[in-house]
Amino acid sequence: MNERSASTRPSVEQLRARPHADVLIIGGGINGIATFRDLALQGIDVALVERGDFVSGASSASSHMVHGGIRYLENGEFRLVKESVAERNRLVRNAPHYVRPLKTTIPIYSTFSGILSAPFRLLVTHGRGKPNERGAALIKIGLMIYDTFSRGGGRVPRHRFLGKTQSLKELPQLNPDLKYTATYYDASMHDPERLALDVLNDGLLAGGDRARAANYLPAVGSAENGVRLRDETTGEEFDFSARLILNTSGPWTDITNETLGDTTRYMGGTKGSHIVLDHPELLAATGGREIFFEHSDGRIVLIYPLKNRVLVGTTDIDADPAKPVVCTEEEVDYFFDLVHHVFPKIAVDRSHIVYSFSGIRPLPRHDDTAPGFVSRDYRIVATEHRSTPVLSLVGGKWTTFRALAEHLTNEAMAQLGKQRRVSTEKLAVGGGDGYPVDAASRLRWLAAHSDGRDRGRVAVLLDRYGTRATEVLAATPEQDPELPELPGYTAAELEHLATTEQVVHLDDLLLRRTSIAFVGGLTEERVRAAAEAIAPALGWNEGTIAAEVDRTIELLREAHRIDASKGGSFIAG
């Protein structure tokens, strides 16, 4: 075994000092993190390890939506839709700082298309074959069912249909060939990574020294009573044992099982890509609502205003989780084609792209079922690693993370012979606790926390962190000037994130602790400014700063097709 390094991180040292837990969770995406929180709340001794950064895999490549999944109705997944709508409503209530109702409009170009083929695909071909366009009648039926599922929550309004004239009056840039629009409400999740970090922090606080979590700590092999872990920052390895192992590795579930010596073939994920556009005309054309519709190939796609940008996605292509994924030229062309289909008078080209991202959905193996018809539901598969029980999670999506974690926690506690003592159904998430949801309460909150500070700055922090903004305020000086290269952020704020949220690499900060990369414009100068801001907190010298800047610039180029050396421009071709 390697000698302990002087630079061993505290989160890793906690695990190495006591290399055992009742439950070991492998995989720090949203489902693993949510299960970690739930188990910690039940008083279970739980540890979580993640091979990269927290929520850096499938969970970081979402469409930033919390939705009931209206299109799952055509798959016959009524249980999943009902659960998803209920969980959407709970998140609007429990995490109001990051999850808010979002008006969503579907442009419709026919009246009866799909009314016969949809039941046929559901009942006879089970998702195989070519999709057909969904017309107004089919969408109307779906939305009526959707509203029925929404009744219990009372968090969002019911749907409405408009004819062509009124539709174009509301959204004049829409394609004039449409016949109707249907408008309903789902919810936006404007900072999914920060939401996940709040869930993680809640778990750490709830469990105390019986809840431990570390990133950049992959399971690299099997051990006598557990697994072999390796700290990616030092190279040191150590064994960690548990009474129960939960595999929540998402698309990499089979790969994790293989590492433990068990060959499985549970997963069959699909790739989803997105592009982010800095396009004021397109942003205005959306009218502040998501445009959610079916393209000519049957794929469900979206145009979504977010952070003063426009998010366009997504694709649904079979992918190998063992290989890196990136948004391709073909996908970019596809996105431009669909934008033109919805807003034919608005010109969009590659100069408008400020960011792109791709991920692999943790879907079950689906053979020849069309990717769009693969179930988004989840299941738990029980196996054994030597003498240790293993529960592998197959499937799952952002919207249902709380319910999924509840289910997985109950299964884990049954294995341990324990009883649930706390429900998470009404439990506020992180900065959503006490968050001011109306104008009057917001003004009161700002007044109470702005003594000696610029109120506009306090408002930014409230929007960014919810009521956990108080932690940032306590850690930063009253006079806290913004960084010239990074407007809206201060060195003290970034240092606080680096020291309290297990930032290991610069990209952890730029891509997941903040939205700096997402909104675009990441030049080499700005990347370096961020590195220099957090260097004192992390003990980085000039050599480390240079290495982290190079690493981040390479990652932006290879994974997100952004050239920081050329003003943060999109790399075409």
C-alpha positions in Angstrom: 0.0 0.0 0.0 1.3 3.5 -0.8 2.5 5.8 1.9 0.0 8.4 2.8 0.6 11.7 1.0 0.8 14.9 2.9 -1.7 16.3 0.4 -4.4 13.7 1.1 -7.7 15.4 1.1 -9.8 15.6 4.3 -12.7 13.8 2.6 -10.5 10.9 1.6 -8.7 10.8 4.9 -12.1 10.4 6.7 -12.7 7.2 4.6 -9.2 5.9 5.0 -9.1 6.4 8.7 -12.2 4.3 9.2 -12.4 2.1 6.1 -15.8 0.6 6.7 -19.5 1.7 6.5 -22.8 -0.1 6.6 -23.5 1.1 3.1 -21.0 2.1 0.4 -22.5 4.0 -2.6 -20.4 3.9 -5.8 -21.4 6.8 -8.1 -21.9 10.4 -7.2 -24.6 11.5 -9.7 -27.9 12.8 -8.5 -29.4 9.4 -7.7 -26.4 8.3 -5.7 -26.2 11.6 -3.9 -29.9 11.6 -3.1 -29.7 8.1 -1.7 -26.7 9.2 0.4 -28.8 12.0 1.9 -31.7 9.7 2.6 -29.6 7.0 4.3 -27.8 9.7 6.3 -31.2 11.0 7.5 -32.1 7.5 8.7 -28.9 7.4 10.8 -27.2 4.8 8.6 -23.4 4.8 8.5 -23.0 5.6 4.8 -20.1 6.4 2.5 -20.2 7.6 -1.1 -17.3 7.6 -3.6 -17.3 9.1 -7.1 -14.6 8.4 -9.8 -14.7 12.0 -11.1 -16.3 15.1 -9.7 -19.8 15.0 -8.2 -22.5 15.2 -10.9 -20.0 15.3 -13.7 -21.4 12.4 -15.7 -25.0 11.9 -16.9 -26.3 14.3 -14.2 -24.4 17.2 -15.7 -25.8 16.7 -19.2 -29.5 17.2 -18.5 -31.9 19.5 -20.3 -32.3 21.5 -17.1 -35.9 20.4 -16.9 -38.0 18.9 -14.1 -40.9 17.4 -16.0 -43.6 14.9 -15.6 -42.8 13.3 -19.0 -45.9 13.8 -21.1 -44.3 11.8 -23.9 -44.0 8.8 -21.6 -47.8 8.4 -21.9 -47.3 7.1 -25.4 -45.0 4.4 -24.0 -47.8 3.4 -21.6 -45.6 4.4 -18.6 -48.5 5.8 -16.5 -46.8 4.9 -13.2 -43.7 6.8 -14.1 -45.7 9.9 -15.3 -47.8 9.9 -12.1 -44.6 9.7 -10.0 -42.8 12.3 -12.1 -45.6 14.8 -11.9 -45.8 14.3 -8.1 -42.0 14.7 -7.8 -42.0 17.8 -10.0 -44.5 19.4 -7.7 -42.5 18.4 -4.6 -39.4 20.0 -6.1 -41.2 23.2 -6.9 -42.1 23.3 -3.2 -38.9 21.8 -1.6 -36.3 23.5 -3.9 -37.9 26.8 -5.0 -34.4 28.4 -5.3 -33.5 26.1 -8.2 -36.8 24.7 -9.5 -39.7 26.9 -10.7 -42.8 26.4 -12.9 -42.1 27.0 -16.6 -44.6 27.7 -19.3 -44.2 25.2 -22.1 -45.7 25.5 -25.6 -46.0 22.8 -28.2 -46.4 24.0 -31.9 -48.8 21.6 -33.7 -49.0 21.2 -37.5 -51.8 18.7 -37.9 -55.0 17.6 -36.3 -55.2 13.9 -36.3 -51.7 12.6 -37.0 -50.6 9.8 -34.8 -54.1 9.1 -33.4 -53.9 5.5 -34.8 -50.2 4.9 -35.0 -49.5 5.8 -31.3 -51.7 3.1 -29.8 -50.3 0.6 -32.4 -46.7 1.5 -31.4 -47.6 1.1 -27.7 -49.6 -2.1 -27.8 -48.2 -4.0 -30.9 -44.6 -2.9 -31.8 -43.6 -1.7 -28.4 -41.6 1.2 -29.6 -40.1 -0.4 -32.7 -40.5 1.2 -36.1 -40.5 4.7 -37.4 -42.2 7.4 -35.2 -45.0 9.4 -36.7 -46.0 13.0 -36.1 -48.3 13.7 -33.2 -51.3 15.8 -34.1 -53.6 18.0 -32.0 -56.1 15.3 -31.1 -53.4 13.0 -29.7 -51.6 15.8 -27.9 -55.0 17.0 -26.4 -55.7 13.5 -25.1 -52.2 13.3 -23.6 -52.5 16.7 -21.9 -55.9 15.9 -20.4 -54.4 12.8 -18.8 -51.3 14.8 -17.7 -53.6 17.4 -16.0 -55.4 14.5 -14.2 -52.0 13.4 -12.8 -51.2 16.9 -11.8 -54.4 17.5 -9.7 -53.1 16.3 -6.5 -50.1 18.6 -6.4 -51.8 21.9 -7.2 -48.5 23.5 -8.1 -49.0 24.4 -11.7 -51.9 25.5 -13.9 -53.7 23.3 -16.4 -53.1 23.2 -20.1 -54.8 25.3 -22.8 -55.1 25.1 -26.6 -55.0 28.0 -29.0 -55.7 28.2 -32.7 -53.3 29.6 -35.3 -54.3 33.3 -35.1 -54.0 33.6 -31.3 -50.9 31.4 -31.3 -49.1 33.8 -33.7 -50.3 36.8 -31.8 -48.6 35.5 -28.6 -45.5 34.2 -30.4 -45.3 36.0 -33.7 -42.0 34.4 -34.8 -43.4 30.9 -34.8 -43.8 29.0 -38.1 -47.0 30.3 -39.7 -47.7 26.8 -41.1 -48.8 25.7 -37.6 -52.5 25.0 -36.9 -52.5 25.1 -33.1 -50.4 25.5 -30.0 -50.8 23.6 -26.8 -49.4 25.3 -23.6 -48.9 23.6 -20.3 -46.6 23.9 -17.3 -43.6 21.8 -16.3 -40.7 23.2 -14.3 -37.2 24.5 -15.0 -34.1 23.5 -13.1 -31.8 26.3 -13.8 -28.8 25.0 -11.8 -28.9 21.2 -11.6 -25.3 20.8 -10.4 -25.9 23.3 -7.6 -29.1 21.5 -6.6 -27.2 18.2 -6.4 -24.5 19.8 -4.3 -27.2 21.1 -1.9 -28.6 17.5 -1.6 -25.1 16.3 -0.9 -24.4 19.0 1.7 -27.7 18.1 3.4 -26.6 14.5 3.7 -23.2 15.4 5.1 -24.9 17.7 7.7 -27.5 15.1 8.6 -25.1 12.2 9.1 -22.2 13.9 10.8 -19.2 11.6 11.0 -21.4 8.7 9.9 -21.9 10.3 6.4 -18.8 10.6 4.3 -18.4 11.4 0.6 -15.4 11.9 -1.6 -14.9 12.7 -5.3 -12.1 11.6 -7.5 -12.0 8.4 -5.6 -12.9 5.5 -8.0 -13.4 1.9 -7.1 -10.6 0.2 -9.1 -10.9 -3.4 -8.0 -12.2 -6.0 -5.6 -11.1 -6.5 -2.0 -11.7 -9.3 0.5 -14.7 -7.7 2.1 -15.4 -4.8 -0.2 -13.6 -2.7 -2.8 -10.3 -1.2 -3.6 -10.3 2.6 -3.8 -7.8 5.0 -5.4 -7.3 8.7 -4.7 -6.8 10.2 -8.1 -5.0 13.2 -6.6 -2.3 11.3 -4.9 -2.4 7.8 -6.4 -2.7 6.1 -3.0 -5.0 3.1 -2.8 -6.8 1.5 0.2 -9.5 -1.1 0.8 -12.9 -0.2 2.0 -15.5 -2.7 3.3 -19.3 -2.4 3.7 -22.2 -4.6 4.7 -24.0 -3.5 1.5 -22.8 -1.9 -1.8 -25.1 0.3 -3.9 -24.0 0.7 -7.5 -25.4 4.0 -8.7 -22.9 4.5 -11.5 -25.6 5.4 -14.1 -24.5 4.6 -17.7 -21.3 3.0 -16.2 -23.2 0.5 -13.9 -22.0 -2.5 -15.9 -18.4 -1.2 -16.0 -18.5 -0.8 -12.2 -19.8 -4.3 -11.7 -17.0 -5.6 -14.0 -14.5 -3.8 -11.8 -15.9 -5.7 -8.9 -15.6 -9.0 -10.8 -19.3 -9.4 -11.9 -20.2 -9.3 -15.5 -23.6 -7.7 -16.2 -25.4 -6.3 -19.2 -28.0 -4.1 -17.7 -27.3 -0.8 -19.4 -28.0 0.5 -23.0 -27.7 4.2 -22.7 -28.3 6.8 -25.4 -26.4 10.0 -26.1 -28.0 13.4 -25.7 -26.4 16.6 -26.8 -27.2 20.2 -26.4 -26.0 23.6 -27.6 -26.2 26.9 -25.8 -26.8 30.0 -28.0 -26.1 33.7 -27.3 -28.9 34.9 -29.6 -31.0 37.8 -28.3 -33.5 37.6 -31.2 -34.2 33.9 -30.6 -34.3 34.5 -26.9 -37.0 37.2 -27.4 -38.9 34.9 -29.8 -39.4 32.3 -27.1 -41.4 34.7 -25.0 -39.8 33.4 -21.9 -41.2 30.0 -22.3 -39.9 26.6 -23.4 -40.8 25.5 -26.9 -41.2 21.8 -26.7 -42.1 19.8 -29.8 -41.7 16.9 -32.2 -39.3 17.2 -35.0 -39.9 15.6 -38.4 -38.0 12.4 -37.4 -40.2 11.9 -34.3 -37.7 13.1 -31.7 -38.9 15.3 -28.9 -36.7 18.4 -28.8 -36.7 21.8 -27.0 -35.8 25.4 -27.3 -35.4 26.8 -23.8 -34.5 30.3 -22.5 -32.0 30.0 -19.7 -29.6 32.4 -18.1 -30.1 35.0 -20.8 -29.1 32.3 -23.3 -31.1 29.7 -25.4 -30.6 26.0 -24.7 -31.4 23.8 -27.7 -31.6 20.0 -27.4 -31.6 17.1 -27.4 -30.6 14.1 -29.5 -31.2 10.5 -28.6 -28.5 8.3 -30.1 -27.2 4.9 -29.0 -23.8 5.3 -27.4 -21.0 3.3 -25.7 -20.4 4.5 -22.1 -16.8 3.4 -22.3 -16.1 6.1 -24.9 -16.2 9.9 -24.4 -19.1 11.7 -26.1 -19.2 15.1 -27.7 -21.7 17.2 -29.7 -21.0 16.4 -33.3 -21.3 18.5 -36.5 -24.3 16.4 -37.5 -26.1 17.1 -34.3 -25.4 20.9 -34.6 -26.9 20.8 -38.1 -29.9 18.9 -36.7 -30.4 21.6 -34.0 -30.2 24.4 -36.6 -32.7 22.6 -38.7 -35.2 22.3 -35.9 -34.8 25.9 -34.9 -35.5 26.9 -38.5 -38.5 24.6 -38.5 -40.0 26.4 -35.5 -38.7 29.9 -36.1 -38.2 30.1 -39.9 -37.4 33.8 -40.0 -34.6 33.7 -37.4 -31.1 33.0 -38.7 -28.8 30.8 -36.5 -25.3 29.8 -37.2 -22.2 28.5 -35.4 -21.1 32.0 -34.3 -24.0 32.0 -31.9 -22.9 28.8 -30.1 -21.1 29.6 -26.8 -21.2 26.2 -25.2 -22.1 22.6 -26.0 -22.4 19.5 -23.9 -23.2 15.8 -24.3 -24.0 13.0 -21.9 -25.2 9.4 -21.9 -28.5 8.6 -20.3 -28.6 5.7 -17.8 -31.2 3.7 -19.8 -31.7 0.0 -19.6 -30.5 -2.3 -22.4 -33.1 -2.0 -25.2 -32.0 -4.0 -28.2 -34.0 -2.8 -31.3 -36.4 -0.5 -29.4 -36.2 3.0 -30.8 -34.1 5.2 -28.3 -37.0 7.6 -27.8 -39.2 4.7 -26.7 -36.8 3.2 -24.2 -38.3 3.3 -20.7 -37.1 6.1 -18.5 -38.3 4.2 -15.4 -35.9 2.5 -13.0 -35.4 -0.8 -11.3 -33.1 -2.2 -8.7 -31.2 -5.5 -9.3 -29.8 -7.5 -6.4 -26.5 -9.5 -6.8 -23.6 -10.4 -4.6 -19.9 -9.4 -4.5 -18.2 -12.2 -2.8 -20.2 -12.3 0.4 -21.4 -8.7 0.2 -24.9 -7.9 -1.2 -24.9 -5.5 -4.1 -27.9 -3.5 -5.3 -27.4 -2.1 -8.9 -29.6 0.8 -10.0 -30.7 0.6 -13.6 -32.3 3.7 -15.1 -33.6 6.8 -13.4 -33.9 10.4 -14.3 -33.4 13.8 -12.6 -37.1 14.5 -11.9 -37.6 11.4 -9.8 -34.4 11.4 -7.8 -36.1 11.8 -4.4 -38.6 9.0 -5.0 -35.9 6.8 -6.5 -33.6 7.4 -3.5 -36.5 6.6 -1.1 -37.1 3.3 -2.9 -33.4 2.4 -2.9 -32.9 3.5 0.7 -35.9 1.3 1.7 -34.3 -1.7 -0.1 -31.0 -1.0 1.6 -32.5 -0.7 5.0 -34.4 -3.9 4.6 -31.1 -5.6 3.8 -29.7 -4.1 7.0 -32.8 -4.9 9.1 -33.5 -1.2 9.8 -36.7 0.9 9.7 -37.2 4.3 8.1 -37.5 7.1 10.6 -37.5 10.3 8.4 -39.5 11.0 5.3 -38.0 13.3 2.6 -41.3 14.1 0.9 -41.7 17.5 2.5 -38.1 18.1 3.4 -36.6 21.4 2.0 -33.4 21.0 0.0 -30.4 23.2 0.9 -31.0 26.8 0.1 -34.7 26.2 -0.5 -35.2 26.1 3.3 -36.9 29.5 4.1 -36.4 30.7 0.6 -38.6 33.8 -0.1 -41.0 32.8 -2.9 -42.9 36.1 -3.3 -41.9 39.7 -3.9 -42.7 40.9 -0.4 -40.8 38.1 1.5 -37.9 38.6 -0.9 -37.6 42.3 0.0 -37.7 41.4 3.7 -35.0 38.8 3.3 -32.8 41.2 1.3 -33.3 44.0 3.9 -32.4 41.6 6.7 -29.2 40.5 5.1 -27.9 43.6 3.3 -26.6 45.6 6.3 -23.4 47.2 5.1 -23.6 45.5 1.8 -24.8 46.3 -1.7 -28.3 45.0 -1.9 -27.9 44.1 -5.6 -25.0 41.9 -4.7 -27.0 40.2 -2.0 -29.8 39.6 -4.4 -27.4 37.9 -6.9 -26.2 35.6 -4.1 -29.8 34.8 -3.1 -30.6 33.8 -6.7 -27.4 31.8 -7.0 -27.5 29.9 -3.7 -30.9 30.3 -2.1 -30.8 30.9 1.6 -27.4 29.3 1.7 -26.3 32.8 0.5 -25.9 33.5 4.2 -22.9 31.1 4.2 -21.2 33.1 1.4 -22.0 36.4 3.1 -20.4 35.1 6.3 -17.3 34.0 4.4 -16.8 37.2 2.4 -16.0 40.8 3.3 -18.6 43.5 3.2 -16.7 45.4 0.5 -16.1 42.5 -1.9 -15.3 43.8 -5.4 -16.1 41.8 -8.5 -13.3 40.2 -10.5 -12.8 42.3 -13.7 -12.4 39.2 -15.8 -15.4 37.4 -14.2 -18.3 39.9 -13.7 -20.7 38.9 -11.1 -18.1 36.9 -9.1 -15.6 37.9 -6.5 -12.4 36.2 -5.5 -13.7 35.6 -2.0 -16.9 33.9 -3.3 -14.9 31.6 -5.5 -12.5 30.8 -2.6 -15.4 29.9 -0.4 -16.7 27.4 -3.0 -13.3 25.9 -3.5 -12.7 25.3 0.3 -16.2 24.1 1.2 -17.4 22.1 -1.9 -14.5 19.7 -2.5 -13.2 21.5 -5.6 -10.2 19.5 -6.9 -9.7 20.8 -10.4 -10.4 24.2 -12.0 -13.1 22.8 -14.2 -15.1 21.6 -11.1 -15.5 25.3 -10.3 -16.2 26.6 -13.8 -18.5 23.9 -15.0 -20.3 22.7 -11.9 -19.9 25.0 -8.9 -20.8 28.0 -11.1 -22.4 28.7 -14.5 -19.4 30.5 -15.8 -18.7 28.0 -18.6 -22.4 27.5 -19.5 -23.1 31.1 -20.4 -20.0 31.3 -22.6 -17.2 33.7 -23.3 -14.6 31.7 -21.4 -11.3 33.1 -22.7 -7.9 32.0 -21.6 -7.6 35.2 -19.5 -10.9 34.4 -17.7 -9.9 30.8 -17.0 -6.6 32.0 -15.5 -8.4 34.6 -13.4 -10.5 31.9 -11.9 -7.5 29.7 -11.2 -5.7 32.6 -9.5 -8.7 33.4 -7.4 -8.9 29.9 -5.8 -5.2 29.1 -5.8 -4.6 30.4 -2.2 -7.5 28.4 -0.8 -6.2 25.2 -2.5 -2.5 25.7 -2.0 -1.8 25.9 -5.7 1.6 27.3 -6.8 2.3 28.9 -10.2 3.0 25.5 -11.7 -0.3 24.1 -10.5 -2.1 27.1 -11.8 -0.6 26.7 -15.2 -1.4 23.0 -15.3 -5.0 23.6 -14.2 -5.5 26.3 -16.8 -4.1 24.0 -19.5 -6.3 21.1 -18.3 -9.4 23.3 -18.4 -8.7 24.8 -21.8 -8.1 21.3 -23.2 -11.4 20.0 -21.6 -13.3 22.9 -23.1 -11.9 22.1 -26.5 -12.3 18.3 -26.5 -15.6 17.9 -24.6 -17.4 21.2 -25.3 -15.9 22.4 -28.6 -15.0 25.8 -27.1 -11.7 27.4 -28.0 -10.6 29.6 -25.0 -7.6 30.9 -27.0 -10.0 32.4 -29.5 -12.3 34.3 -27.3 -14.4 31.3 -26.3 -15.6 30.7 -29.8 -17.2 27.4 -30.9 -14.9 25.0 -32.8 -16.6 24.2 -36.2 -15.7 21.3 -38.5 
